[in-house]
Amino acid sequence: MPDKKDESPFTVSDRRRFSAEGTTVKEATPEVEEDKLTSGSTPILGTGAERKPSPALKPDQPPAAKESTTPPTSDAARPGPTAQQKDESSRAYKKSTDEMDAQIRRELGGQTAPDDFKVGFDRIVEPLYVTTLVQLGFMGQENQAQRRVDIIGARQSIDALTLLQEKTKGNLAASETALLEDVLYDVRMKYLEVTNALARAVQNPPAGKPGGK
């Protein structure tokens, strides 16, 4: 009976780690063609999941940028000036103003600099006082009959003067304290005068206007 050719689909390979002489035998790695791994609907190797090709980038699709883990720096996180920097800026400012005063004295023939260049407490109070009068309509407008009033702005200016009084309490000379008290009394009375006039205008509107007779 003729020998039949072995048509078994299985291949037996020698996987012994030692030869008959006792020497170590390097284990052969099976070479499997790619089409045999993916042939058919049922995967041959793996954990049971179908083999999926790796997605390729399109020519017009750049690789995704790596997300940065560094938080953006905000202005609040930036360190302020050091004590040395503050001291240096103060000295530089004083040096600059001293040089300016010396130049003024030379131009005035050695005379003392005018008082207009000296800053006193009144120079701090005056701008707030004038601003309040303008907001209440008592300054800066030629036609007082058609004056425009900024009640909210005037209130904020008066509150600023009040805050200045609270913060400087006990640190002012008697004349400076009296100046601030007089200014506050004046602007408060003018504020009440204007608000009372506005309230009367609402209650008794002129004839010919809505609500009037």
C-alpha positions, 0 to 999 in steps of 0.5 A: 500500500503506497504511502500517503502524503501527509495532508495534516494542517498541523505542523509539529516543530521541535520545541525542546530546550535541550538537545540529546547532547545536553546543550541548550537549543535556541527556540525558533520563532515562527514566522507567520505571514500577515495575510494568514493572521487576518484571513477569514472573519475569525481571528487566528491569533490574539485575544479574540478581538479583530485586528484593526489597522492603525489610523493614518493621518491625512496629508492635510491633518497635522498631528495633534498638539501636545496639551500643555500642563503649565498654567498661564501666568496672570498679572495677579500671580506676578511678584510686586516690587521688592523693598529695595526697588521701592527704596530706590524709586523713592530716592530717584524721585527725590533726587529728580525733584531736588534738581528741578527745585535747584533749577527753579532757584537758579532761574529766579536768581537764588530766590526761594521756590514759589509756594505753588510748588509746595504741596500741602493738605489743602492741595489734596482736599481742593480737587475733590471739593471743586469736583463736587461743586461741579457735579452738583451744578454750582460751578463750571456752568454759565447758565445756572437755570439749565445746570446739569446735576450728577447726583451719583458722582457728587455722592461718591466725591463726598464719600471720598472726602469722608473717607479721607477724614476717617483715614487721617483722623489724629494725623492732621494739624488743627488747621487741616482738620478745620479745613476738611470739616468746613469743606464737608459741611459745605458740600453736604449742605449743597447736596441736600439743597439739590436733592430737595429741589429735585424731590420738589420738582417731581412732586410739583412738575411745571405746567405743560409737562406730564403730571403738571396742571 
